[in-house]
Amino acid sequence: MTVPTQTVPTQTVSPEPQGSKLPEDRRHMIGRRWLTAITIVLLVGIPAGYLAISAGQSRDSGRDKERESSATGLRENWPSQMKRRVFEVPIPPGSSSVAYYETSNWRTSRLYVQFTTSAGRLDAFLNEVGSSRSQLLPGEVTVSGRDADIVGWHFPSGHDWSGTSISRDKPRPSQDITVDLSDPAAPQVYVVSTATP
């Protein structure tokens, strides 16, 4: 009698499933971790740096504005173009001895400006604000004593003063303009522009 032989299936070693990785060596692992760390630092650090710089600039800007608004008396400088536009004070190019001061409260904002210009530029300035030399009243100082005291202007007798006032509908500013024509070639102009919202 013969004994039947059983065949036992042989087990073959299955190949590595696709997508499985070989164990990572130490050098590759350290490089990958460094790359991950640098990526995280850049993703967090760049926006954080931007915010810090922006906050510093904003704080500096606020300090500059605070310093400017707390200054008393005229500042020997040109007002910003925005202020000149808002208060409608088009200082002629080439003017000298330019100085300004701004006050502001919840009801009224005022821009005080003084400058020296030429006769032709005075005419251009008056035309641009909606007036003319013929509307300057001889002997008139249209800047009020209160406004003159705020910035330290004095309008003594013995000068050839002329002045005019320009009223406009709100919110456009009204203006009191006084001109010293003692030197007709170099008139000195004093303007108080008042804006009420």
C-alpha positions in Angstrom: 0.0 0.0 0.0 1.2 3.2 -0.9 0.7 6.2 1.2 -0.6 9.1 -0.6 1.7 12.1 -0.4 0.2 15.3 0.5 1.6 18.3 -1.1 1.9 21.2 1.1 1.8 24.5 -0.7 5.0 26.4 -0.4 4.7 29.8 0.9 6.3 32.4 -1.3 7.7 35.6 0.1 5.3 38.3 -1.1 7.0 41.3 -2.6 6.9 44.7 -0.7 3.5 46.3 -1.2 3.7 49.3 -3.4 4.2 52.6 -1.6 5.8 51.2 1.4 9.1 52.9 2.3 12.3 51.5 3.3 13.4 52.6 6.7 14.8 56.1 6.6 18.4 56.5 7.4 19.4 59.1 10.0 20.9 61.6 7.6 17.6 61.9 5.6 15.5 62.1 8.7 17.6 65.0 10.1 17.4 66.8 6.7 13.6 66.3 6.5 13.1 67.7 10.1 15.3 70.7 9.3 13.3 71.4 6.2 10.1 71.1 8.2 11.4 73.4 10.9 12.6 76.1 8.4 9.2 76.0 6.6 7.3 76.5 9.9 9.6 79.3 11.0 9.1 81.1 7.6 5.4 80.6 7.6 5.1 82.0 11.1 8.1 84.4 11.2 7.4 86.4 8.1 3.9 87.5 9.0 4.9 88.1 12.6 7.8 90.3 11.4 5.5 92.2 9.1 3.1 92.8 11.9 5.9 94.0 14.2 7.3 96.4 11.6 3.8 97.7 10.7 2.9 98.3 14.4 6.2 100.2 14.9 5.5 102.4 11.8 1.9 103.1 13.0 3.1 104.0 16.5 5.8 106.3 15.0 3.2 108.0 12.8 0.9 108.5 15.7 3.7 110.1 17.7 4.5 112.4 14.9 0.9 113.5 14.6 0.6 113.9 18.4 3.8 116.0 18.4 2.5 118.2 15.6 -0.9 118.7 17.2 0.5 119.5 20.6 2.9 122.1 19.2 1.9 125.6 20.0 2.4 128.5 17.7 3.5 128.6 14.1 5.7 125.9 12.6 8.1 127.2 10.0 7.3 124.8 7.3 4.8 124.2 4.5 1.6 122.5 5.5 1.1 119.2 3.9 -0.5 119.2 0.5 -3.5 117.4 2.0 -4.0 120.2 4.5 -3.7 122.8 1.8 -6.3 121.0 -0.2 -8.7 120.4 2.6 -8.5 124.0 3.9 -8.3 125.4 0.3 -5.1 127.4 0.9 -3.1 127.2 -2.3 0.2 128.7 -1.2 1.9 130.0 -4.4 5.1 128.1 -5.4 8.2 130.1 -4.7 6.7 131.7 -1.5 9.1 132.3 1.4 8.7 132.6 5.1 6.0 130.0 5.1 4.7 129.0 8.4 1.5 127.3 9.6 -0.5 126.1 12.6 -3.6 123.9 12.9 -6.2 123.7 15.6 -9.0 121.2 15.7 -11.8 120.4 18.1 -15.2 118.6 17.7 -16.8 121.7 16.2 -14.2 123.5 14.1 -10.8 123.1 12.5 -8.6 126.0 11.6 -5.5 126.3 9.6 -3.4 129.4 10.1 -0.9 130.1 7.3 1.5 133.0 6.6 3.8 133.5 3.7 5.6 136.1 1.6 5.2 136.1 -2.1 5.5 138.3 -5.2 2.8 140.7 -6.4 1.9 138.4 -9.4 1.7 135.3 -7.2 -0.5 137.2 -4.7 -2.9 137.9 -7.6 -2.8 134.2 -8.6 -3.4 133.1 -5.0 -6.4 135.5 -4.6 -7.8 134.3 -7.9 -7.4 130.6 -6.9 -9.3 131.1 -3.5 -12.1 132.9 -5.4 -11.2 136.5 -4.7 -9.1 139.3 -6.3 -7.0 142.2 -5.3 -10.0 144.5 -6.0 -11.8 142.8 -3.1 -9.1 143.6 -0.6 -10.4 146.3 1.6 -7.6 148.9 2.3 -7.0 149.4 6.0 -8.9 146.3 7.0 -7.4 143.5 9.1 -9.9 140.6 8.7 -8.0 138.2 11.0 -9.8 138.4 14.4 -7.8 139.4 17.5 -8.5 136.0 19.0 -7.1 134.2 16.0 -4.1 136.5 15.9 -3.4 135.9 19.6 -3.4 132.1 19.0 -0.5 132.2 16.6 1.2 135.4 17.9 0.4 137.6 14.9 0.5 141.3 15.4 -1.0 143.8 13.0 0.4 147.2 14.1 -0.5 150.5 12.6 1.9 152.1 10.1 1.6 149.1 7.7 -0.4 149.0 4.5 -3.0 146.4 5.6 -5.7 145.1 3.3 -8.1 142.3 3.9 -11.0 140.2 2.7 -13.2 137.4 4.0 -14.5 134.6 1.9 -17.6 132.7 3.1 -18.6 129.4 1.5 -21.3 126.8 2.1 -20.4 124.1 4.5 -18.4 121.8 4.5 -16.1 124.1 2.4 -13.9 126.3 4.6 -14.3 130.0 5.0 -11.3 132.2 5.0 -10.1 135.5 6.5 -7.2 136.9 4.5 -5.1 139.9 5.5 -2.2 141.2 3.4 0.6 143.5 4.3 1.2 145.6 1.1 3.9 147.8 2.7 6.4 146.3 0.2 4.3 145.9 -2.9 6.9 143.6 -4.5 6.9 141.2 -1.6 3.4 141.2 0.1 3.0 139.2 3.3 -0.1 137.1 3.5 -1.9 135.9 6.6 -4.7 133.4 6.2 -7.1 131.8 8.7 -9.1 129.0 7.0 -11.9 127.7 9.1 -13.7 124.4 8.4 -16.8 123.3 10.1 -18.3 119.9 9.3 
